[in-house]
Amino acid sequence: MSALSDRLKVPGDFWGGLASMLVALPASVAFGVTIYSAISPQYAVFGALAGILGAAALGLIAPTFGGTDRLISAPCAPAAAVLSAFAIELVRQGVAPSSIVLLLTVMGILTGLIQMLIGFLGVGRLIRYIPYTVVSGYLSGVGLIIIGSQIPRFVGTSANISWWHAVLSPELWDMRSIAVGSATVFVALLAPRFTKAIPSTILGIIAGVMVYFGLANTDASMMTLAGNKLVLGALGASGEGYISTIVGRWYEIGELKLSQIAALFGSALTLAALLSIDTLKTCVVIDQMTRTRHEPNRELFAQGLANITSSAIGGIPGAGTMGATMVNLSSGAQTRVSGIIEGVLVLVTALVLNIFIAWIPIATLAGILIVIGLRMIDTKPLNFLESRVTVFDFAVVAVVIGCALTVGLIAASAAGVALSILLFLREQVGGSVVRHKTFVSQRSSTWYRPENEMRLIAQKGDKAVIIELQGSLFFGTTYELYSVLEAEIKMRDYIILDLRRVLSVDITAAHMLNQVRDMMRDFGKPLLLSNVREHLPSGLNLLAFFKQTELIDSTDTVRIFQTIESAIEWVEDRLVGDIPQSVAEESLLNLQEMDLFQGRKIETLTDLEARMNQRTVKAGESIYLIGDRERELFLIRRGTVRIMAPISGSRQLHHIATFGRGDFFGGLAFLDEHARGDNAIAYTDIDLFVLSMEQFNQLAEDHKKLALILITSISLTLAHRLRHADGERTLLHV
């Protein structure tokens, strides 16, 4: 079955490799020409050869050692933008053309080494966290740089003049070049509307070549390669000349001083970062479309090795490219073999179509790059201007584009990330860390208290405030939280901070809580903290952190509780002034002493008590378990029981209720005949009255009124508990 599956993948990989080659090869030639013609127009042919060699080397090496299926690696726009700008600067400094070519080679090798180091150190995963606004601005900036660099070639002027000079000097224009370039751009942009069977770049090149030869019918000078500035010219890709050139270049590299190589490190780091971002951005898109997951560090290591190989043989560096990869994916490619096939086909095509490539017009390649640049411009951020909420995000995109055009791509990325961080901090500061504020009179603990105690808690409950915090407690939110707590300290006897939804805490917030603790200590009031977790999403051990910052010390000013319910229970005990005595000191209750039977005749209750069983359960033992079907009602004479139940289908049990002396439990299963949905565990030694359904039925035959009163009392108590729980749940969702 697996052999059949592998055979089915082969055609898809071949057609995907062929289709992606048709996209990658013309663009690679165009990028190479862009870089090398910046040195001198005579070097354009070397640029075309460098583009072909780069596409072949990247196509063969990157998929062999990388791990991302369907990814196509080839020379790309960021490489063209950085390397052409680097070449232009060296020309301005008066560096010899041969030396510029040598430095471009060394810079490509350094770029690959840095990428391999990034992958080896595991830094690749961090690149994925660059904000969308930065990526959008970066792509648009690169697109505009590419477009600007191609305008002089598009209008037929010298490649060494600026785009704005070319635009403002119509006397320098060559109308033949403009006609060829315009046909290329027009067809490449409109072709996808009519057909997707043939890549639009191929159709654009064909259109440009046809217009060129159409014009050549009236201009004989256009039919010769020698001295023709409108076409690439002979590549010279074979023979001893190429080998001797590469060998000679390596001899010259060996003569470079270490200081000269070190001077290239900054530019190489810039290029490595941009190529890594471009590659991983494409990998993320593949993951989203194929439901796979790439290995960023392995991919960067492979891309670095491919860029070293490409530069070593005279090619230009590149990255995983979006356009060719999408064509590869849509053509049926399944594995990374498609990338290797693309690299092989680049070599074969370059050798077979060597003469044809020599006749490709410079304006056609400029037009293809202009189309690529236009498609890189992200227009979606324009929608950010429609809302005041997102207008600052548009500002980030605009700053990144502005920096890319005036300063540099790395500076643009750094500025964008810095602004994104500032906007994030602004958002965090603007949002409230106080999620909810309630009082103990509005929320009860899991302890079901007698009615008289509940009334007392309702009267005094506003002396204890519960403040539920959320998000990140850091220097940006400290002032707001301190202002809230400072006001509460003056009005409340107890403050409970619930930290269940807190994601992180920094040292500034911890210092602020220390100040709050000291203020409460001066007033003789305790600070209660609940849900102080040892494992926050940020990785922080909050309990250990509070001990380290001395918020939790040897005094009782700060008390720690595992749950908010246990903190509320502690406060309730103090509000009612009845700190529970030990079980040994409690007396056994009779029925007439329980709230459930207040006002009933002693004789009747004596008869009921006689029909009940009496049971003693040791602390830690089970009274009933989930799934039990005994229909029994339990009345507590002495001690405490805890009810434990699973929440949201999990197997882990949670404490949901506590019942003490005078309470009853087990009423639902007693009434509805369903199996128990929770566990009842004796928290202390406990003495119980137990009434089974069989005993109740016997009671109902002899004392119909008593049975009715008992059922009514149980139902009223359960209804009261349910109404109270519903009220609290509604309050928590406000």
C-alpha positions in Angstrom: 0.0 0.0 0.0 2.9 2.4 0.9 4.6 1.5 -2.4 1.4 2.4 -4.3 1.2 5.7 -2.4 4.8 6.5 -3.2 4.2 5.9 -7.0 1.2 8.2 -6.9 3.4 11.0 -5.5 5.9 10.9 -8.3 3.8 12.5 -11.0 2.7 15.2 -8.7 6.2 16.0 -7.6 7.4 16.1 -11.2 4.6 18.4 -12.5 5.0 20.6 -9.4 8.8 20.8 -9.9 8.3 21.7 -13.6 5.6 24.4 -12.9 7.7 26.0 -10.1 10.8 26.0 -12.3 8.9 28.0 -14.9 8.1 30.6 -12.2 11.5 30.5 -10.3 13.9 30.6 -13.3 12.8 33.8 -15.0 12.5 35.6 -11.6 16.0 34.3 -10.6 17.5 35.6 -13.9 15.8 38.9 -13.2 17.1 39.1 -9.7 20.6 38.3 -10.8 20.5 41.0 -13.5 19.2 43.5 -10.9 22.2 42.8 -8.6 25.0 42.6 -11.2 23.8 45.4 -13.5 24.1 47.7 -10.4 27.9 47.1 -10.7 27.9 47.9 -14.5 25.6 47.3 -17.4 28.3 45.0 -18.8 27.8 42.7 -15.8 24.1 42.0 -16.5 25.0 38.8 -18.3 26.9 37.6 -15.3 23.9 38.4 -13.2 21.7 36.2 -15.4 24.2 33.3 -15.0 24.3 33.9 -11.2 20.6 33.8 -11.0 20.5 30.4 -12.9 23.2 29.0 -10.7 21.5 30.2 -7.5 18.2 28.7 -8.5 19.9 25.4 -9.3 22.0 25.2 -6.1 19.1 26.3 -3.9 16.7 23.9 -5.6 19.1 20.9 -5.1 20.6 21.5 -1.7 17.7 23.1 0.4 15.1 20.3 -0.1 17.8 17.6 0.3 18.7 18.7 3.8 15.5 20.6 4.8 12.4 19.0 6.1 9.5 21.0 4.6 7.6 19.2 1.9 6.7 21.2 -1.2 8.9 24.2 -0.3 10.7 25.7 -3.3 13.9 27.7 -2.6 15.3 30.2 -5.2 16.8 33.7 -5.4 14.3 36.2 -4.0 13.3 39.8 -3.8 14.9 40.5 -0.3 18.2 39.2 -1.6 18.0 41.3 -4.7 17.1 44.4 -2.7 20.0 44.1 -0.2 22.7 42.9 -2.6 21.9 45.5 -5.3 21.9 48.3 -2.6 25.2 46.9 -1.4 26.6 46.9 -4.9 25.4 50.4 -5.6 27.1 51.7 -2.4 30.4 50.1 -3.4 30.2 51.6 -6.8 29.7 55.1 -5.2 32.8 54.4 -3.1 34.8 53.7 -6.2 35.4 50.0 -5.6 36.5 48.1 -8.7 33.8 45.9 -10.3 35.8 42.7 -9.9 36.2 43.4 -6.2 32.5 44.1 -5.8 31.8 40.6 -7.3 34.2 39.1 -4.9 32.6 40.8 -1.9 29.1 39.8 -3.0 30.4 36.2 -3.1 31.9 36.5 0.5 28.7 38.1 1.7 26.6 35.3 0.4 28.8 32.7 2.1 28.7 34.7 5.4 24.9 34.9 5.1 24.7 31.1 4.8 27.0 30.6 7.8 24.8 32.9 9.9 21.7 31.0 8.9 23.3 27.7 9.8 24.3 29.1 13.1 20.7 30.4 13.8 19.3 27.0 13.0 22.0 25.2 15.1 21.3 27.4 18.1 17.5 26.9 17.8 16.7 30.6 17.3 14.6 29.9 14.3 11.4 29.5 16.4 11.7 33.1 17.6 11.4 34.5 14.1 7.8 33.3 14.0 6.8 35.8 16.7 7.4 38.9 14.5 4.1 40.8 14.4 1.9 40.8 11.2 2.2 44.6 10.9 6.0 44.3 10.7 5.8 41.5 8.1 3.3 43.5 6.1 5.3 46.7 6.1 8.5 44.7 5.4 7.0 43.0 2.4 5.5 46.2 1.0 8.9 48.0 1.6 10.8 45.3 -0.3 8.2 45.5 -3.1 8.6 49.2 -3.4 12.4 48.9 -3.4 12.3 46.3 -6.1 9.9 48.5 -8.2 12.1 51.5 -7.7 15.3 49.6 -8.7 13.6 48.4 -12.0 12.3 51.8 -13.2 15.6 52.8 -14.9 15.8 49.5 -16.7 12.1 49.7 -17.6 12.4 53.0 -19.4 15.8 52.1 -20.9 18.1 54.4 -19.0 21.3 53.6 -17.2 20.8 51.3 -14.2 23.2 53.5 -12.1 20.8 56.5 -11.9 18.1 56.8 -9.3 14.5 55.9 -10.1 13.2 59.5 -9.6 16.0 60.8 -11.9 14.9 58.3 -14.5 11.2 59.3 -14.1 12.0 63.0 -14.4 14.3 62.7 -17.4 12.1 61.7 -20.4 14.8 62.7 -22.7 16.8 59.6 -21.5 13.9 57.2 -22.2 14.0 54.5 -24.8 10.5 54.0 -26.1 11.4 50.6 -27.4 12.3 49.5 -23.9 9.1 51.1 -22.5 6.9 49.2 -25.1 8.5 45.9 -24.3 8.3 46.4 -20.5 4.7 47.6 -20.7 3.6 44.5 -22.7 5.3 42.3 -20.1 3.6 44.0 -17.1 0.2 44.2 -18.8 0.2 40.4 -19.7 1.7 39.3 -16.4 -0.9 41.2 -14.4 -4.0 40.2 -16.5 -3.1 36.6 -17.4 -4.3 35.1 -14.1 -7.8 36.3 -14.9 -8.0 34.2 -18.0 -5.8 31.1 -17.3 -3.9 29.5 -14.5 -2.6 26.6 -16.6 0.5 28.6 -17.5 2.3 30.8 -15.0 1.7 34.5 -15.6 5.5 35.3 -15.5 6.0 32.9 -18.4 3.2 34.6 -20.4 4.6 38.0 -19.5 8.1 37.0 -20.8 6.6 35.6 -24.0 4.6 38.8 -24.6 7.7 41.0 -24.0 9.8 38.9 -26.4 7.1 39.0 -29.1 6.9 42.8 -28.8 10.7 43.0 -28.9 10.9 41.0 -32.2 8.0 42.9 -33.6 9.9 46.1 -33.1 13.0 44.5 -34.4 11.4 44.2 -37.9 11.8 48.0 -38.2 15.2 48.3 -36.4 18.0 46.0 -37.6 20.2 46.9 -34.6 17.8 45.0 -32.4 18.6 41.7 -34.3 22.2 41.5 -33.1 23.5 40.4 -29.6 26.9 42.2 -29.8 26.6 45.7 -28.2 22.8 45.4 -27.8 21.9 47.0 -24.5 18.2 46.0 -24.8 18.8 42.2 -24.2 20.9 40.1 -21.9 23.3 38.8 -24.4 25.3 35.5 -24.5 25.6 33.9 -21.0 28.9 32.2 -21.5 27.8 29.5 -19.1 30.1 26.8 -20.5 33.7 26.2 -21.1 36.9 26.8 -19.2 36.1 30.5 -18.8 33.5 29.9 -16.2 35.6 27.4 -14.2 38.7 29.6 -14.3 36.6 32.6 -13.2 35.3 30.7 -10.1 38.7 29.3 -9.2 40.3 32.7 -9.6 37.6 34.2 -7.4 38.4 31.7 -4.6 42.1 32.6 -4.9 41.2 36.2 -4.4 38.9 35.3 -1.4 41.9 33.7 0.2 43.8 36.9 -0.1 41.2 39.0 1.7 42.1 40.3 5.1 40.1 39.3 8.1 39.1 43.0 8.7 37.6 43.1 5.2 35.5 40.0 5.9 34.4 41.4 9.3 33.3 44.6 7.6 30.7 42.5 5.7 29.3 40.9 8.8 26.6 43.6 9.4 25.2 43.4 5.9 25.4 39.6 6.0 23.4 39.5 9.3 20.8 41.8 7.7 20.5 39.5 4.7 20.4 36.3 6.8 17.6 37.7 9.0 15.5 38.7 5.9 16.1 35.5 4.1 15.2 33.5 7.3 12.0 35.5 7.7 11.1 35.0 4.1 11.6 31.2 4.3 9.8 30.7 7.6 6.9 32.9 6.4 6.5 30.6 3.4 6.7 27.5 5.6 4.0 28.8 7.9 1.7 29.3 4.8 2.4 25.7 3.7 1.6 24.5 7.2 -1.8 26.3 7.1 -2.7 24.9 3.7 -1.5 21.3 4.2 -2.2 20.9 8.0 1.5 20.1 8.5 4.2 21.5 10.8 7.6 22.5 9.7 10.9 22.3 11.7 12.2 25.9 11.5 15.7 25.3 12.8 16.3 22.4 10.4 15.0 24.4 7.5 17.2 27.4 8.3 20.2 25.1 8.6 19.4 23.7 5.1 18.8 27.1 3.6 22.2 28.3 5.0 24.0 25.4 3.5 22.3 26.0 0.2 23.2 29.7 0.2 26.9 28.8 0.9 26.9 26.4 -2.0 25.2 28.8 -4.3 27.6 31.6 -3.5 30.6 29.3 -3.8 29.8 28.4 -7.4 29.0 31.9 -8.4 25.3 32.0 -7.8 23.2 34.4 -5.6 21.6 33.5 -2.2 17.9 33.1 -1.8 15.1 31.7 0.4 11.9 29.7 0.4 9.8 31.7 -2.1 6.1 32.2 -1.8 5.2 32.4 -5.5 7.1 29.3 -6.8 6.0 27.3 -3.7 2.3 28.1 -4.2 2.6 27.0 -7.9 4.4 23.8 -6.8 1.6 23.1 -4.2 -1.3 23.8 -6.6 0.4 21.6 -9.3 0.1 18.5 -7.1 3.5 18.3 -5.4 3.5 16.1 -2.3 7.1 15.9 -1.0 10.4 17.8 -1.0 11.5 15.7 -4.0 9.6 18.3 -6.1 12.1 20.9 -5.0 15.0 18.7 -6.1 13.2 18.2 -9.5 12.9 22.0 -9.8 16.6 22.4 -9.3 17.5 19.8 -11.9 15.1 21.3 -14.4 16.7 24.7 -13.9 20.0 23.3 -15.1 18.5 21.4 -18.0 16.5 24.4 -19.1 19.4 26.8 -18.9 21.6 24.5 -21.0 18.9 23.8 -23.6 17.5 27.4 -23.8 20.8 29.1 -23.5 20.4 31.0 -26.8 16.8 31.9 -26.0 17.7 33.4 -22.6 20.3 35.5 -24.3 17.5 37.2 -26.3 15.4 38.0 -23.2 15.0 41.9 -23.1 16.2 43.7 -20.1 12.9 45.6 -20.0 11.0 42.3 -19.8 13.0 41.2 -16.8 12.4 44.6 -15.2 8.7 44.3 -16.0 8.6 40.8 -14.3 10.2 42.2 -11.2 7.9 45.2 -11.1 4.9 42.8 -11.2 6.6 40.8 -8.4 7.0 44.0 -6.4 3.4 45.0 -6.9 2.2 41.6 -5.7 4.4 42.0 -2.6 2.7 45.2 -1.6 0.1 44.4 1.1 -3.0 46.6 0.7 -4.9 45.0 3.6 -3.5 47.5 6.2 -5.4 50.3 4.4 -8.5 48.8 6.1 -6.9 49.7 9.4 -7.7 53.4 8.7 -11.4 52.6 8.9 -11.3 52.3 12.7 -9.7 54.3 15.5 -8.9 51.0 17.2 -6.5 49.9 14.4 -5.2 53.2 13.1 -2.0 52.9 15.2 -1.4 49.5 13.6 -1.5 51.2 10.3 1.1 53.6 11.6 3.4 50.7 12.4 3.1 49.5 8.8 3.8 53.0 7.5 6.8 53.4 9.7 8.3 50.1 8.6 7.8 51.0 4.9 9.3 54.5 5.5 12.3 53.1 7.2 12.8 50.4 4.6 12.8 53.1 1.8 15.0 55.6 3.6 17.2 53.8 6.1 17.3 50.0 5.6 15.4 46.8 5.9 16.8 45.7 9.3 16.2 49.2 10.7 12.7 49.0 9.4 12.1 45.6 11.0 13.6 46.8 14.3 11.5 50.0 14.3 8.3 48.0 13.6 9.0 45.5 16.4 9.7 48.3 18.8 6.5 50.2 17.9 4.5 46.9 18.1 5.9 46.4 21.6 4.9 50.0 22.6 1.4 49.4 21.2 1.1 46.2 23.1 2.2 47.9 26.3 -0.3 50.7 25.6 -3.1 48.1 25.1 -2.1 46.4 28.4 -2.0 49.6 30.3 -5.3 50.7 28.8 -7.1 47.5 29.8 -8.0 46.9 33.4 -6.4 44.1 35.4 -9.4 44.1 37.7 -11.8 41.7 36.1 -14.5 41.7 38.8 -15.2 43.1 42.2 -17.7 41.5 44.6 -18.3 41.3 48.3 -18.6 38.3 50.6 -22.3 39.1 51.0 -22.7 38.4 47.3 -20.6 35.2 47.1 -20.6 32.4 49.6 -18.0 29.7 50.2 -18.6 26.1 49.6 -19.8 25.9 53.2 -23.6 25.7 53.5 -24.3 27.6 56.7 -27.4 27.8 58.9 -30.0 30.5 58.0 -29.1 32.8 60.9 -25.4 32.8 59.9 -26.3 33.5 56.3 -28.3 36.5 57.4 -25.4 37.8 59.5 -23.0 37.3 56.6 -25.4 39.2 54.3 -25.3 42.1 56.8 -21.6 42.3 57.3 -20.4 40.9 54.0 -19.6 44.3 52.5 -16.7 44.6 55.0 -14.8 42.0 52.9 -14.1 42.7 49.2 -13.2 40.1 46.6 -11.1 41.5 43.7 -10.6 39.1 40.8 -7.4 40.0 38.8 -6.6 39.2 35.2 -3.9 39.4 32.6 -0.4 40.6 33.4 0.6 42.5 36.5 3.5 44.6 35.4 4.9 48.1 35.7 2.3 49.4 33.2 -0.7 48.3 35.3 0.8 48.8 38.7 -0.5 52.3 39.3 -4.1 51.4 38.3 -4.2 48.4 40.7 -2.6 50.3 43.5 -5.2 53.1 43.2 -8.0 50.5 43.5 -6.5 48.7 46.5 -5.6 51.9 48.3 -9.3 53.0 48.2 -10.5 49.6 49.4 -8.0 49.4 52.3 -9.7 52.5 53.9 -13.2 51.0 53.7 -12.8 47.2 54.1 -11.7 44.9 56.9 -10.7 42.1 54.6 -9.3 42.2 51.0 -9.2 39.0 49.0 -7.2 39.0 45.7 -8.1 36.1 43.4 -5.1 35.4 41.1 -6.6 32.5 39.1 -6.6 34.5 35.8 -3.3 36.2 36.3 -0.8 35.4 33.5 2.4 37.0 34.8 3.7 39.2 37.6 6.9 41.3 37.4 9.0 42.7 40.2 7.3 46.1 40.1 3.9 44.6 40.7 5.4 42.5 43.6 6.9 45.7 45.1 3.5 47.3 44.9 1.8 44.4 46.7 4.4 44.7 49.4 3.4 48.3 49.9 -0.3 47.2 50.1 0.6 44.6 52.6 2.5 47.2 54.8 -0.5 49.6 54.7 -2.9 46.8 55.7 -0.5 45.8 58.5 -0.6 49.3 59.9 -4.4 49.1 59.9 -4.3 45.7 61.5 -6.0 44.1 58.5 -5.1 40.9 56.6 -4.4 40.6 52.9 -5.8 37.3 51.5 -4.4 35.8 48.3 -6.1 32.9 46.5 -5.0 30.7 43.6 -1.4 31.5 44.0 -0.2 29.0 41.4 3.2 27.4 41.1 3.0 27.2 37.3 1.9 30.3 35.4 1.6 30.3 31.6 4.8 32.4 31.6 6.6 29.6 33.4 6.8 31.6 36.7 6.4 29.9 40.0 4.2 32.6 41.6 4.3 31.2 45.1 8.1 31.0 45.1 8.3 34.4 43.5 6.2 36.0 46.3 8.5 34.4 48.8 11.6 35.6 47.0 10.2 39.2 46.9 9.3 38.9 50.6 5.6 39.5 50.1 5.0 36.3 52.0 6.9 36.5 55.3 6.6 35.1 58.8 3.8 37.4 59.8 0.1 36.6 59.3 -0.6 39.8 57.3 -0.6 37.9 54.1 -2.5 34.6 54.0 -2.4 32.1 51.1 -5.4 30.0 50.1 -5.6 27.4 47.4 -9.1 28.4 46.2 -11.2 31.5 46.4 -13.9 29.4 48.3 -11.5 28.6 51.1 -10.6 32.3 51.4 -14.2 33.3 51.6 -14.9 30.6 54.1 -12.1 32.0 56.3 -13.6 35.4 56.2 -17.2 34.1 56.8 -16.0 32.4 60.0 -14.7 35.8 61.3 -17.8 37.7 60.2 -20.1 35.4 62.2 -17.7 35.4 65.1 -17.9 31.6 65.3 -14.5 30.1 64.7 -15.3 26.4 64.6 -14.5 24.4 67.7 -12.9 21.0 67.5 -15.2 18.1 66.7 -14.5 16.5 70.0 -16.0 19.5 71.8 -19.2 19.5 69.7 -22.3 17.9 71.2 -24.5 15.5 69.2 -27.5 17.2 67.8 -31.0 15.8 68.0 -33.6 16.3 65.3 -35.4 19.0 67.0 -32.2 21.1 67.2 -31.8 21.1 63.5 -33.1 24.0 61.3 -34.8 21.5 59.0 -37.2 20.5 61.8 -37.7 23.8 63.7 -41.2 24.1 65.1 -42.1 20.4 64.8 -43.7 18.3 67.6 -41.2 16.5 69.7 -43.3 13.4 69.7 -43.3 13.2 66.0 -39.6 13.9 65.7 -38.9 11.2 68.3 -40.8 8.7 66.2 -38.9 9.8 63.1 -35.5 9.6 64.9 -36.4 6.1 66.0 -36.8 5.0 62.3 -33.4 6.5 61.3 -30.1 4.7 61.4 -27.2 6.3 63.2 -23.7 6.1 61.7 -20.2 7.2 62.6 -17.6 7.8 59.9 -13.9 8.4 60.5 -12.2 11.4 58.9 -11.1 10.6 55.3 -13.6 7.8 54.8 -16.2 7.8 52.1 -19.9 8.2 53.0 -21.0 7.5 49.4 -19.2 7.5 46.0 -20.1 8.5 42.4 -22.4 5.9 40.9 -23.9 4.7 44.2 -27.7 4.1 43.9 -28.7 3.9 47.6 -31.5 6.4 48.1 -30.4 7.8 51.5 -30.7 11.2 53.2 -27.9 12.2 55.6 -28.3 14.6 58.5 -25.2 15.8 60.3 -25.2 15.5 64.1 -21.6 16.4 64.5 -18.5 17.0 62.2 -18.0 18.1 58.7 -18.4 16.5 55.3 -16.9 17.6 51.9 -18.6 17.0 48.6 -16.2 16.3 45.7 -17.3 16.1 42.1 -15.8 16.1 38.6 -16.1 19.3 36.6 -16.6 19.6 32.8 -16.2 15.9 32.2 -12.7 15.6 33.7 -11.8 12.8 36.0 -10.1 15.1 38.5 -12.4 15.8 41.5 -13.0 19.3 42.8 -14.3 20.5 46.1 -17.8 21.9 45.5 -19.4 22.0 48.9 -18.9 21.6 52.6 -21.7 20.7 55.1 -21.4 21.0 58.8 -23.3 20.3 62.0 -27.1 20.7 61.5 -27.0 20.4 57.7 -28.2 17.6 55.5 -26.8 16.3 52.2 -27.6 13.6 49.6 -31.1 15.1 49.0 -31.0 15.0 45.2 -30.4 11.3 44.8 -32.9 10.7 47.6 -35.6 12.5 45.6 -34.9 11.8 41.9 -33.7 8.1 42.1 -30.6 8.8 40.0 -27.1 7.5 40.7 -24.9 9.7 42.8 -23.0 12.3 40.8 -20.4 13.2 43.5 -18.4 11.8 46.4 -19.2 12.6 50.1 -16.0 12.4 52.2 -15.8 12.8 55.9 -13.6 15.8 56.5 -13.6 15.2 60.3 -15.0 12.4 62.3 -18.7 12.7 61.7 -21.9 11.4 63.3 -25.0 11.1 61.1 -28.7 10.3 61.0 -29.4 8.2 57.9 -32.9 8.0 56.5 -33.4 5.5 53.6 -36.2 5.6 51.1 -37.6 2.4 52.5 -37.7 3.9 56.0 -39.3 7.1 54.6 -42.0 5.0 52.9 -42.8 3.3 56.2 -42.9 6.7 57.8 -45.3 8.0 55.2 -47.8 5.2 55.9 -47.9 6.0 59.6 -47.3 9.8 59.5 -48.4 11.2 56.2 -48.2 14.8 57.4 -44.7 14.3 58.8 -43.6 12.7 55.5 -45.0 15.6 53.6 -43.4 18.1 55.9 -40.0 16.4 55.6 -40.2 16.3 51.7 -41.3 19.9 51.6 -38.5 21.0 54.0 -35.9 19.2 51.9 -37.3 20.6 48.7 -37.4 24.2 50.1 -33.8 23.9 51.3 -32.6 22.5 48.0 -34.4 25.3 46.2 -32.9 27.9 48.4 -29.4 26.5 47.7 -30.1 26.4 44.0 -31.4 30.0 43.9 -28.4 31.2 45.8 -26.0 29.3 43.4 -27.8 30.8 40.4 -27.5 34.2 41.8 -23.8 33.9 42.3 -23.3 32.4 38.8 -25.2 35.3 37.3 -23.1 37.8 39.3 -19.9 36.2 38.1 -20.9 36.5 34.4 -21.7 40.2 34.7 
